[in-house]
Amino acid sequence: MKTLLTAALISIVQLININAHPLHVSIVNVDVIPDSSLVRYSVRLFYDDFQRLINAKYNTWIDFSRLSRFTFKEQQSIKDYINKALIITDENLVTLHSDFTGWKVENMSVWFYFNAKLIKDTKKLQIENKLMDDLFTDQKNLLIIRYSDIETGFEFNQLNTKQNISLY
């Protein structure tokens, strides 16, 4: 009886660990700063899912528990993946060049921070968001964009990956 109870308890713990967060969602915050033509954005992902994805795509295991600097390979893998999965283009469909500026771990997730420059007087952006879509079919990607005093939200999924956004 004790063996059966122990086996059942182990099975339940394993199921809980496998499905620690059944919600597959990312959050992207975009701040467009009109006076400087600067775009600051942050990407929030569940770090265990992101570790699994980066390991599969780039054969790189990112250790978020170190809370220090990434190795060159880790940083390149992060930048490469995010720049391919989250594409911000201006009204002329020129892709914005993004600089990776930092990261932080928060609970079960990780925030990545980027800066990009707009061509002055850009009035529209196109955002393509496919973050984690290649890992989860039920992935939801939320985006909040702020420009001056205007804040707008969008939801992306595998069927809806692009959004045209007016900045005026």
Phi, psi and omega in degrees: 000315181297322179295318179296318178295318178296317179297318178296318179296317178298318179298318179295316179298318178296319178296319178296317180295321179295320183250045184302325176216094184290352178272127179249100186218146171238159177231130176238125174252126180241125175244117176262121182255101191300318184297328183254358185058025180268140174241120174251133176217152180232148182235125179246126181225154170291125189290330179291321176294317181294321176302313182298317180295312181295322178297316181291318184280322189240003183053044182228129176258118180267124181261098181284349180283343181293328181052035177231208181282151173280153169291166179301317180296317178298313182296318178296320179296316179297308181299315181299312181296309184295321179292337175273329184267339179232102186247123178247122179238153178275186184294343176265010181062030173270124181289131178288135175280125184251138174254129176285122185247349179162184181198161172205148177266136179219111183056239182264011185233171178228139175256133172245139185243139182221155171234148176214161179247138174262154167290137183307143178067025174295132184253345182219149172234151168243129180241127175248122185234107178239025182304126174065004178298331181283354178252323185232129178286338180261017183298135173243133179239115182261142180227132173241124179241134179240132176219119187056239180259009184258131177233128183227147179241150179220154175239133178244151172209188184295335179270340182229094186250349183235147178216131173266131186232126175275141182255020180234000000 
